[in-house]
Amino acid sequence: MKRLKTLVSRSENFFKHADRDANEVLDFSPEATEIFLLDAVVTYEALTQEVVPILSTFKAWMFLKQPHLMSERDKEKVVDAIRQKGVNLDGVSKAEFFPVYMQAILQLGIA
């Protein structure tokens, strides 16, 4: 989660200090959109203490594709829960991931 916060704060600081650093340039990365969405999901869950299945599915996809963004504790929790149900997400495409993962978390009662 620390890596996620660092990535998000980089853009926040750029806009926050634009009046002082007029010559600074922020390199736009299309992948940043996914990072901002992930930050929104994590923040929503922290503020509301609610886990919404569709948001949880997006978060899981991001963490599987970019595991450096996830804490070790969260990684173990997700991987162990999914293994208990015998769900294999290795090699699953983005299109296949959504229905497979949603079904798994609903069966597990995670979300």
N, C-alpha and C positions, 0 to 999 in steps of 0.2 A: 504494500500500500504506500510505502514511502516513495517508491519510484513513481507511482501514479500521481501523488501529490506534487512531486518535483516537476513533472511534465506539465501539469495543469497550472502550477504557479508561475512557470516561465512566461506563458502568454498573459496571465493576469498582471504580472509585474510590468510587462511591456506596455500594456494599455494604461496601467495605473500611473506610470512615470513618463508618459509620452510628452508631456509638457516640458520635462527636464532633459529628455534624451531625444531631441527632435531628429537627430541623424541616425538613430538606431534603426535597424531593420529586423523584422520578425520573419523568419523563413516559414512560409506556409507549408504545412504537410497535410495532405488529405487524410492521413491516418489519425491526425489530431482530432478529427470529428469523433472517431470511435473512442478516443481517450476522454473527451469531454462528456460523451454519453455515459461512459463507464463511471466517471466521477459523479455524474448526476444520479445514477442508480445507487452507488455506494452511499452518497450523501442522503438520498431519500430513505434508504434502509436504516441509516444511523439515526436520522431525525424521527422517523415514525415507528421504528422497531417492527416494521411490517415487511414481509417478504412477498413480493408479487411474482407469481410464476413466470410470466413473460419477461419481466425485468431480470429475474434470476437466471433465466435461460441465456439472455444476452451477456450477462456477467460471466457465466460459465464459459461461453464461447470465447470471450475475450481472454479469460484466464488460461484456457487450454491453448490458445494460439499465442499468448504472450505471458507465459507463466511467471516471468520476472516481476509482473505487476501484483502478484498474489502473495500474501503472507504464507509462511510454511504451515501454520496452524490451519488456515482456511483450506489450503491445498490438501492436506491430509484428511480433513473432514469431508470434503467433496469426493475425493478419490475413494476413500473407504466406504462411504455411503453408496456410491454407484457400484462399486465392486460387489457389495453385499447382494445386490439385485442381479448380478451377473451381466450388467450392461457393459458392452465394449464400445468405446467411443474412438478407438484408434482407427485412423483412416476414414472417418466419417466426414462426408462433404458438408459444407455449410448448409446446403438445402436439406440434407438428411438429418443434420444435427438437431434442428428445432423439434421435429416430432419425436425423435428418439429420446432426447433429453427431457422434454416436457412430460412425456409418459413416465420416465424414470422418477423424476422428482415428485410427481403426483402420487406414484405408487409408494414412494418412500416417505411421503408426508413432510418433505423438506420445505415445500413452499405452500 
